[in-house]
Amino acid sequence: MDDRIAVKSYVEDIFRYLQSFEQNPQQFATEAFLQTYNGIGAVFQALRQQRDQAVELDQFLLEKIKQAPLTSSDLRQLTVQVLVSFFEAEADIDGQSNRSYTYCRGLRAVKQDVPFFENHLVPLLFRDGALNNNYPLNAFFLSEMARYMNTYGKPLKTDLNPEAFAALSDPLKFLELARRRLQIGSELMQDRSTLEFHMHRIEGFSKMAQRSPLFDWYFKDWQYVIKAGGFWSRVKGFLSTLGGKIKGVFSSSRYFRMSLTQRSPAYAFYSIIIVLFLLFALYVPIKWSQYRQDRLEQMHDHLTELQEGG
């Protein structure tokens, strides 16, 4: 398939997913949506040299965007505003492919990207019932906005102190933490000099987690609050996540083909993991049965010895 046609098909798919989310949210395929979104964004850098294709894609995006109000859903607003902001920043080098961005910016109360993200889009993620309580989708857009801010926004304050952090609103606290994880690393709680270590020491994350199920999910996902439960609960969580990914892959033939071309290493990894878990599922009952049999034989031998001694 020609790259130009392929990208347009992904754009058509992303807007079909938005319509599905708005009309039948229970059937919304999260993983397929995310991979289609990433498939569109993957071509932005290449379009810096392919100017005719950039202009053509910009016009196509604009036509799709105008088909429904951006306020039709929080997902539509987040998807379109974040996507066109990246498109303008990464693909538009001559001002010829920014019509979709200009149109969306014209609908904003705040025109500049950074204040708009901070004061509108990030708080939108943390409203009650945001994105139909789809937490992985929520985390994806928080990460995307953190990535945009780190690349095109104001520099991250790597030495942010607890007092300055406490003064932020809850949504901006999560944006700040997400930016830090992307730029500095995800093992920040291991460093005694970091904000994260201090917050963990004073149980700041645990206290925040009690205020909202979404907060709790984030801190457990980031391992800033340790999950309760043992090995099998972790296995169940992994299998649930893996099942969602597999369901997303087979949700459409076009997405399945894209996954095979763009995600083959990942699916090889998941296949290996599935095989290992199947082997483990067979191994544990066998070993447990063997252990029980050995214990029964030991008890029988011990009883025989007692009887002979009596």
GIDAKA-V309837 format. One record per backbone hydrogen bond with DSSP energy under -1.0 kcal/mol. NH is the residue of the N-H (numbers start at 1). CO is the residue of the C=O. Records with the same first field share a line. If there is no record, write none. Layout:
NH=CO + CO
//
This chain:
6=2
7=3
8=4
9=5
10=6
11=7
12=8
13=9
14=10
15=11
16=12
17=13
18=14
19=15
20=16
21=17
22=18
23=19
24=20
27=24
28=25
30=28
33=29
34=30
35=31
36=32
37=33
38=34
39=35
40=36
41=37
42=38
43=40
44=41
47=43
48=45
49=46
50=46
51=49
54=50
55=51
56=52
57=53
58=54
59=55
60=56
61=57
62=58
63=59
64=60
65=61
66=62
67=64
68=65
72=69
77=73
78=74
79=75
80=76
81=77
82=78
83=79
84=80
85=81
86=82
87=83
88=84
89=85
90=86
91=87
102=98
103=99
104=100
105=101
106=102
107=104
108=105
116=112
117=113
118=114
119=115
120=116
121=116
122=117
124=120
125=121
130=127
132=129
133=130
134=131
135=133
138=134
139=135
140=136
141=137
142=138
143=139
144=140
145=141
146=142
147=143
148=144
149=145
150=146
151=147
152=148
153=149
158=156
160=157
165=161
166=162
167=163
168=165
173=169
174=170
175=171
176=172
177=173
178=174
179=175
180=176
181=177
182=178
183=179
184=180
185=180
190=187
191=188
194=191
198=194
199=195
200=196
201=197
202=198
203=200
204=199
207=203
208=204
209=205
210=206
211=208
216=212
217=213
218=214
219=215
220=216
221=217
222=218
224=219
225=219
234=230
235=231
236=232
237=233
238=234
239=235
240=236
241=237
242=238
243=239
244=240
245=241
246=242
247=243
248=244
249=245
250=246
251=248
256=252
257=253
258=254
259=255
260=256
261=257
262=258
263=259
267=263
268=264
269=265
270=266
271=267
272=268
273=269
274=270
275=271
276=272
277=273
278=274
279=275
280=276
281=277
282=278
283=279
284=280
286=282
287=283
288=284
289=285
290=286
291=287
292=288
293=289
294=290
295=291
296=292
297=293
298=294
299=295
300=296
301=297
302=298
303=299
304=300
305=301
306=302
307=303
308=304
309=305
310=306
//
